[in-house]
Amino acid sequence: MVKVRGGWEKYHDRLLRQVKDFEKMKVALAEDKAAFKAERKSEEWGREGLKSKLCASQDLLAKERADWKEICKKDNQHMYAARANITDLEAQNATLTKKVEDFEADKERFEAELKAQAASKDKDLHAKDVEIVELKRRLEEQTDKSESLEIDPEAERVKAATVEEAK
């Protein structure tokens, strides 16, 4: 019996809560009905209300179109400016590329000239080396010849001095 009574009390409490919720919803429904009736009677439900909403929507659409056109105009100006900058940069890039190519060609030409000069210097040095070797050989021949003649340098000097005195 205690269990039954406890179950009945829970049921009773739940019913009381539901009754309170129902009364709150009933009051809210009455308020919504009054608001609906007031709104229905207002101008918005009539033909004039709909026309004014339509005009307001058209005005808003026209304003948004004008804003959109202005934004597009600004975007186009930015795009044209960007395109002009890109074109200028491409022209500058082409100019710089041409300068680099000219520089590379000049560099290759100068390197070829330096190689040619180095080769001619090497040939000149080789010719000088050959000439030096030839002169050394002649010097050695002259030295050998003078040694074979056994000319006494002191005697030659005395002879030259006496010839000068005689003159």
C-alpha positions in Angstrom: 0.0 0.0 0.0 2.9 2.3 0.7 4.2 1.6 -2.8 0.9 2.4 -4.3 0.6 5.6 -2.3 4.1 6.6 -3.4 3.3 5.9 -7.0 0.0 7.8 -6.7 1.9 10.8 -5.2 4.4 10.8 -8.1 1.5 10.7 -10.5 -0.3 13.5 -8.7 2.8 15.7 -8.8 3.3 15.0 -12.5 -0.3 15.9 -13.2 0.1 19.2 -11.2 3.1 20.1 -13.3 1.3 19.3 -16.5 -1.6 21.4 -15.4 0.8 24.3 -14.7 2.5 23.9 -18.1 -0.9 23.7 -19.7 -2.0 27.0 -18.1 1.2 28.7 -19.2 0.7 27.5 -22.8 -2.9 28.6 -22.6 -1.9 32.1 -21.7 0.8 32.1 -24.4 -1.7 30.9 -27.0 -4.1 33.7 -26.0 -1.4 36.3 -26.4 -0.4 34.9 -29.8 -4.1 34.9 -30.9 -4.4 38.6 -29.8 -1.2 39.5 -31.7 -2.3 37.6 -34.7 -5.7 39.4 -34.8 -4.0 42.7 -34.4 -1.6 41.9 -37.2 -4.4 40.7 -39.4 -6.2 43.9 -39.0 -3.2 45.9 -39.7 -2.3 47.3 -43.1 0.2 44.5 -43.9 -2.7 42.0 -44.5 -4.3 44.3 -47.0 -3.5 44.9 -50.6 -1.9 48.2 -49.8 0.4 46.5 -47.3 1.6 44.0 -49.8 2.1 46.8 -52.4 4.2 48.8 -49.9 6.3 45.7 -49.1 6.8 45.1 -52.9 7.9 48.7 -53.4 10.2 48.5 -50.4 11.7 45.3 -51.8 12.1 46.8 -55.3 13.8 49.9 -53.8 16.1 47.7 -51.8 16.9 45.6 -54.9 17.6 48.8 -56.9 19.9 50.0 -54.2 21.7 46.7 -54.0 22.1 46.6 -57.8 23.6 50.1 -57.8 25.9 49.1 -55.0 26.8 45.9 -56.9 27.5 47.9 -60.1 29.7 50.3 -58.1 31.6 47.4 -56.6 32.0 45.8 -60.0 33.3 49.2 -61.4 35.9 49.4 -58.6 36.9 45.8 -59.1 37.3 46.4 -62.8 39.4 49.4 -62.1 41.6 47.4 -59.8 41.8 44.6 -62.3 42.8 47.0 -65.2 45.4 48.5 -62.9 46.7 45.1 -62.0 46.8 44.1 -65.6 48.6 47.3 -66.6 51.2 46.5 -63.8 51.5 43.0 -65.0 52.1 44.2 -68.6 54.7 46.7 -67.4 56.4 44.0 -65.3 56.4 41.7 -68.3 58.0 44.4 -70.4 60.6 45.1 -67.8 61.2 41.4 -67.5 61.7 41.1 -71.2 64.1 44.1 -71.1 66.1 42.6 -68.3 66.2 39.2 -70.0 67.5 40.9 -73.1 70.2 42.7 -71.1 71.2 39.5 -69.4 71.4 37.8 -72.7 73.5 40.7 -74.1 75.7 40.5 -71.0 76.1 36.7 -71.4 77.1 37.2 -75.1 79.6 40.0 -74.1 81.0 37.7 -71.4 81.4 34.8 -73.8 83.0 37.2 -76.4 85.4 38.6 -73.8 86.2 35.1 -72.6 87.0 34.1 -76.2 89.2 37.2 -76.6 91.0 36.4 -73.4 91.6 32.8 -74.4 92.9 34.0 -77.8 95.2 36.5 -76.1 96.3 33.9 -73.7 97.0 31.5 -76.6 98.9 34.2 -78.4 100.9 35.0 -75.3 101.6 31.3 -74.9 102.9 31.2 -78.5 104.9 34.4 -77.9 106.4 32.9 -74.7 107.1 29.7 -76.5 108.8 31.6 -79.3 110.8 33.6 -76.7 111.7 30.3 -75.0 113.0 29.0 -78.3 114.9 32.3 -78.9 116.4 32.1 -75.4 117.4 28.5 -75.9 119.0 29.6 -79.3 120.8 32.5 -77.6 122.1 30.3 -74.8 123.3 27.8 -77.4 125.1 30.6 -79.3 126.6 31.9 -76.1 127.8 28.5 -75.2 129.3 28.2 -78.7 131.0 31.6 -78.4 132.2 30.7 -74.9 133.5 27.4 -76.2 135.1 29.2 -79.2 136.8 31.8 -77.0 138.1 29.2 -74.7 139.4 27.2 -77.6 141.3 30.3 -78.8 142.6 30.8 -75.4 142.6 34.5 -75.6 144.0 36.1 -72.6 141.9 39.1 -71.6 144.7 40.8 -69.7 146.9 40.6 -72.7 144.2 41.9 -74.9 143.8 44.9 -72.6 147.4 45.7 -72.7 147.4 45.4 -76.4 144.5 47.7 -76.7 146.2 50.3 -74.4 149.3 50.3 -76.4 147.4 50.8 -79.6 145.7 53.7 -78.1 149.0 55.2 -76.9 150.4 54.8 -80.3 147.6 56.7 -81.9 
